[in-house]
Amino acid sequence: MTAVIIMKENESDVGRVIITLDEYRISRGISKHKIVLGAGVQRTQLQNYCKNSVARVDLGVLARICAFLGCELSDIMRYEPPQD
């Protein structure tokens, strides 16, 4: 499942950020439990990132996840520009 964060402004004006963490972990066979333990994040936090229920993105959480997974932010999220 791909998580999508929609910006406050009109989506057609600014585009959107899509969190692909769940796709990344599934493609590498990494369980959510391993990420919770290895990255030191709460299960509900991880679940929110995987399902796009994040009220505010926490850069510290993203940094810990990337450090544990050995990946870049661009591996677990992407920007989609506005469609014309």
N, C-alpha and C positions, 0 to 999 in steps of 0.2 A: 504494500500500500504506500503510495506517495503522499506525503503531507504537504500542504500548501499554506503559506502564510500570505494573506492578502493585505496589502498596504492600506493605510487609513484613507489616502486620497483615492480618487476615482481610479480603479484598477486599469482602465484603458489608458490613463495618463502616465502611470509609473511602472506598470508591469507587476510582477510578483516574484516572491522567493519561494522556491519549492524545496522542502526538506526530503532528501532521498535516503535518509539514514536506514530506514527499514529495508529498503531494497538492497543497500550496501551490505548490511549484516546478513541478510538471507543469502545473498549471492556468495558470501564467504563462509557460510555455515556457522555463524557465531550466534549463540543464544542471547536473548535479552538478559538472562541471569548472569552470564559471564561479563557482559558490559556493566551491569549494576555493580558487581563485585570488583571488577578490574578498574573501572573509571570512578568508583566512589560516588555514584549518583543514586538517587532514590528511584525505586521501581516506578513510582507514579510519574516522576520527571521523565524518565526514559519513555514510558508509555505515551506521555503527552507529546514528546518530540516525534515519536513514530506515527502517531495518529493526528497530528496537527491540532492539538488542543492547547498549544502554548500561548499563554496570555502575553508573556514578554520573553523574548529570547535572552537567555543567560549565557554570556560569552564564556564564563568560567566553566559552566557545564559542557559547552561545546568544546572547549579546549581540553578538558579531561577526557571526553569521549574520543577526540582526535588523537590524543596522546596514547590512549589505550589501544585504539585500533591501528595506530601507525599510519594515519591518513591525513589528508589536507581537508580543509573546510569544503573545497570544491568537490571532494569525493562524496560528501554527504548532504550537500545543498547546492542549488543552482538558481541563477536569476533568469527569469523569462521576461524579455522586454515586451512592451505593450504591442498588441496586434494592430496592424493598420486597418 
